[in-house]
Each structure stands twice: as structure tokens, then as C-alpha cells.
Amino acid sequence: MNGWKHFCTITRHKYLVMKHCFKVGLYWQGLVHDMSKYSWAEFSVGCKYYQGTRSPNNAEREIKGYSSAWLHHKGRNKHHYEYWIDYSLKKPGLAGMKMPKKYVAEMFCDRIAACRVYQKEKYTDASPWEYYQRSKDTKHTDAGRYMHADTAALLDWAADTALCWREEARRPEQVLALTTCSSAFTDARTVVLAAIWQEG
């Protein structure tokens, strides 16, 4: 039974990401987003640790001390900043590389979809922003240390702009960036993604 529930969860998530990606012209990324979740290395873990309210990777990590599914996933999906961590040429140790903007846009789609799928009726337009803030603030993540500063700034801008756009508390610099978008983009998330994509 968990196998079917997990399949439905990841497929609904994939559909939502695809829908958002398609709106900004990221057709190939929308089609292939998270395909590795259907591989045995990830799917079997998802079935075993399925809960429906959060990623099964977290449950596996709590029991085993690491998540084999996540280690498999992050090395195959460019919309995760962890994919872009490499040895630094400027200082000892690891560092985050600057992500291409098209993958930052996909990451933004991914976070919106994940919040929608797991929070269900509790989802609000502030949910992705709150999720991102928690990921930066909690001591259990390395987003602040390993995400490239330019990538983090772009993701901050996207999250803040989406929230302000929806709440109609638009700052002048945000409106200026958003005016490059077609008036056909009426959804706040679509507008933000279009602005990111049109920046180049």
C-alpha cells in the first residue's frame, strides 16, 4: 500500500513542478524533473519510509544516520544546490558553485510543489518562503555555508518577490524587474519565475 501512496505522492509532485516549469519555457527540465525518484535506489526507500507528510528521506536519515536515497538523488538532479558542491580552488575544503539560473528557477518550482504536496490544505503562498527561511536558519542544514552567494541571493529575491507580489506589498525594484514579464503571467509564482528566466 505504501508503494502506491509513495508513487502517487512523487508523481503529483513531479506534475506540479512540470506545470510550473512549462509556464516559463523550461520544457525539458519539466519533463525530466526528479526522474531518479522512480529508480529502485530511491523508490524502494520511499516505499519503506513513506509517511505522506514529509520526505521519506528524512525518516531514513533519522534511522540510519544518512539517507541513501538522498545521496543518490542529489548527484543526479541539477536543481539541488548540493549537486553543485565541489572542492574550492580559493580556500581549503568544499564550496558551492554558482548555479545556472534555469536550475535556480527549477529549484523554486520544486520547493513550491513540495510544500503543496506535503502541506496539503495547510499550504499558503507564504509556505515556500517559510520553508526556505527554515532551511537557512536551522543548524541541521548547510544551505548558508555551501550555497553559492549569488544563488542564495537569487533564491532570496524570488521567494521575497513571490510573497510581496501576492500580498500586493510590491517594492519599486521588484515591480521594475517584474515589468519585463508578459501580462499573460498572472500567477505570482509564474511571474517570479519568468523574471528569473528573462534575466538570462
FENURCOR-V455197 format. One record per run of one state. SS is the DSSP state (A for helix, B for strand, O for the rest). FROM is the first residue (numbers start at 0). TO is the last residue. If there is no record, write none. Layout:
ss=SS from=FROM to=TO
ss=SS from=FROM to=TO
//
This chain:
ss=O from=0 to=0
ss=A from=1 to=22
ss=O from=23 to=25
ss=A from=26 to=31
ss=O from=32 to=33
ss=A from=34 to=37
ss=O from=38 to=38
ss=A from=39 to=47
ss=O from=48 to=54
ss=A from=55 to=63
ss=O from=64 to=66
ss=A from=67 to=73
ss=O from=74 to=79
ss=A from=80 to=83
ss=B from=84 to=86
ss=O from=87 to=92
ss=B from=93 to=95
ss=O from=96 to=99
ss=A from=100 to=121
ss=O from=122 to=125
ss=A from=126 to=136
ss=O from=137 to=141
ss=A from=142 to=145
ss=O from=146 to=147
ss=A from=148 to=166
ss=O from=167 to=170
ss=A from=171 to=177
ss=O from=178 to=186
ss=A from=187 to=197
ss=O from=198 to=199
//
